[in-house]
Amino acid sequence: MKNAAARRARHGQAPTRTLAHPLRAVIAFLSVASLVSCTGGQVAPPQPSATTTPSATAAAEVSTFTFGTAADPRTLDPALANDTESYRVTQQIMQGLVGVDPLTSEPTALLAESWDEQDSGRSYEFTLRDDVVFQDGEPFDAAAVCANFDRWYTLPATARTGTGRLPFENVFKGYADQPETSLYEGCTATAEYTVDLQLAGRITGLIPALAAPAFAISSPAALEAGAANDLTESLDGAPMSRYGQAPVGTGPFQLASWEPGGVELSFFDGYWGERGEVDRVVFTTISNPDSRARALTSGRIDGYDFVSVDSAVDLARNGLQFLQRDPYSVLYLGMNEDFPGVDNLLFRQAVAHAIDKDALIQGRFLDGTKPARQFIPEKLGVSGETVEAYGYDLGRAKDLLDQSGYDGRELPFYYPRNVSRAYLPSPEKAYAELSRQLTEAGFVIKPVPIDWSEGYIEAVQQTGDRAFHLLGWSGSYEDPDNFVGALFGAYNEEFGYEDPQLFSKINRARGLPADEDRTGAYADISSQISARIPAVPLAFPISALAMSARVTTYPVSPVMNEVFNRIDLADVEPRPEPSS
């Protein structure tokens, strides 16, 4: 829109990405691959109510943004979520103290206007906005912020099961029932709009971490009314609380409805920030990437995420637009050391040498995807020079496997179906190539496909009869601890990997001042992970969105902090700004 940049400047916001010409954009980052035709389910567009007048329907359609998602959200309580599609929705409804600059991904003010580090990083004072209300009409203030922090800290074990390590544990190291390890000491409302957060030790990446969607602030009244910590409800098989089905935050959109296959949001008229041009958001679940591409081409949706190589060229030929994110996720082959033989280092070294990462990437990932030597993305500036690369060497892999004493038993290999992630746009194809490579080296692979929606995450992050699994990690804030700390900072059942020395190094590094010593500490951590090989890093994938011609700007973000009131639509007239 011609007035969009000026409007954003008045609100003190950086510009969002204007969409590029489709063919130039796709040529810039996409390798041409053979086109594959796949069938998938058709998704009908939202139908207007029978009582809606034609003019009202037309106006609603013009200001509606319909997005094709790869999976249903698992919960709409961000504190208990650990998946992209849950966060994609909750970020529209809820906000945290800290935001993300759309150009640099650096922390920026959001619900907190400012913050001040005190006592050598053992406390932080946050000054809050005083013009914010929750979507249920309750006031946003310091008491509400502390109620959220205290809820996260005292979260009962029954609410933490079946989800892997939650972000609060990754950042603060423990809960109220783990006081010897937790870095959280308390939250005090020192004034109506002033919060003092007390820590047991420095968390260098705390401010970036608080911009992650898991730390969005909920209405305390809604948390209580929805019994947020009691997972007594279920939607499409996922356990959740009543609050997880009806969240209340301070964001630009509020929940209108949620059923399997679709979420609808409406603009919150009491929103404190920019209104934007989108009044209604519809998330439609289309698990197959080729089906999402067809839905976009036919006009049933306005955009979707995780463009696959197979569909990208056809999309460009149809005049559709692409937005590329800087790579900020890592794909890995997980290994379960509780499975017989996998605890042998020679076995894991054989796996690492058996994988041809370049062959895996070619034709299955967008151009610009790079093989990964370590788990920390290049963007974070941690050197990988001392990391063992384990180059592809089939003969070496066979020798190491023989030395390990592997007896030829079947090795269950778990992989997801019917989903796309930033780190894995086409999981079935990635599995097929990895299975081929491992089989060639002498491993006997037993395929175990599991639908993402039927609990794949839970299956690979708990004790189970698996040797290998395919998964990845998408960073939600810029700090090395967001990767190695979240994956390897403590024992977890995903890898069955016990390494107290590594755990201690990670715990120390996360509290070091942000300087060369801290960067060097994370380089040493990466070296130790590569020597022990609890998992094999495979790639830093490029992910991309596709948009229809009516979307003129979209707030693309490496950490996927993409809030839809910042979308501009070609057929929506700018609204007059309210007088100040």
Disulfide bonds with the S-S distance in Angstrom:
Cys146-Cys187 2.17
